[in-house]
Amino acid sequence: MILFHKYLPALVAVAFLLPVTEANEPIAVAQKNDVIDVWLGTSSRQPSKGIYHCTLNTANGKLTDPTLVAEISGPGFLAMHPKLPRLYAVGGVDGKASIAAYAIEGKLKNASLKFLNAVEIGDGGAAHVAVDPTGQTILTAQYGGGSTAVFSLNKDGSLNERTQLIDHEGASDTVPGRQTKSHAHWAGFSPDNRFAFVPDLGLDKVVIYKSDAAASKIEPHGFAEIAPGGGPRHMKFHTNGKWAYVLHELDLKVTVFDYDADAGTMTAKQTIETVPRDELAKEDAKSCSEIRVHPSGKFVYAANRGHDTVTAFKVDQQTGKLELIERENVRGATPRNFNIDPSGQWLLAAGQDSHTLASFAVDQDTGELKYNRSVVLAPSCICVLFGHE
């Protein structure tokens, strides 16, 4: 609450400022189809009360003030059904760590959520949730429990049942207090949906599974390793499906992998830091949080907590390797999550401790970020998800 009050005066002032434009450049007037839905997952900390919704004007980058659309305890991460207007959240339901399903009703200023059902995870709270591309299976990664859970979906997008709970075994034991056991941190699927991936911070590995979406089952396939003490947190595939980018939470680096889609294997080829070591020495707490690939495939972005920046990288289109472009201040505190809108024009950065959501224009040629002076109050926001068409 201290940080909430600290930032409130600035938020009230900034929220009414116009977006930055060059001299004599008119501000774009948005048409109706320029506005898209934005869904916000939050932590259980006050003043958050659940899932929030706002809109982004893709003509000028302006955000509307978020409103509460579903009360649920700590809906940290959200996922969207690929075919139906359904949203999924991991959080507390009736005092139990669960995954909850919602029907999306309406859109833009009339958007709302209708609770469908929930299924208990059975191994504590989940750090991440993902829906397979066919809309038949959901995966969750349990940080505290060190496990991956699998759920089947009904044809209407509601939850059916938990079909598997797989414990991750072992520990890296490199960073004291952080790697003494498994900490599964993210879950996702390969572009062809044949494999599933779970970066595990405690193991210094990305655990790889074969995936059978129709049966809602996975089976161990192998793993990819990063340097000891890195602490893999999140990963994303390049738009061409040939490269994968794994973000290190603990040592603030990114490892680039070649991905063999036939074999379902990852081979490391480059590791690059997101923030120089001398700058990190000034911070009491520092860690990476999120990584995204620009829709064009030309750029990769990574968020740095403590340093409170987003690092922009240029992607070599022949090799997939990364080259630093810049580091942009997020105009908030503790960027636990950010996302890039489907058009690739805007990056929205969530400040967990400043309770903010800020808008940045993405230069389509250089990948550089430009603060748009549109920032809204987003209580303890830790997930940014764009809406269903």
Secondary structure, DSSP 8 states (H G I E B T S, - for coil): -HHHHHHHHHHHHHTTS-----TT-------GGGEEEEEEEE-SSTT--EEEEEEEETTT--B---EEEEE-EEEEEEEE-SSSSEEEEEEEETTEEEEEEEEEES-GGG-EEEEEEEEE-SSS--SEEEE-TTSSEEEEEETTTTEEEEEEE-TTS-EEEEEEEEE-------STTTSSS--B---EE-TTSSEEEEEETTTTEEEEEEEETTTTEEEEEEEEE--TT--EEEEEE-TTSSEEEEEETTTTEEEEEEEETTTTEEEEEEEEESS-HHHHTT-SS-EEEEEEE-TTSSEEEEEEETTTEEEEEEE-TTT--EEEEEEEE-SSS---EEEE-TTSSEEEEEETTTTEEEEEEE-TTT--EEEEEEEEE-TTEEEEEE---
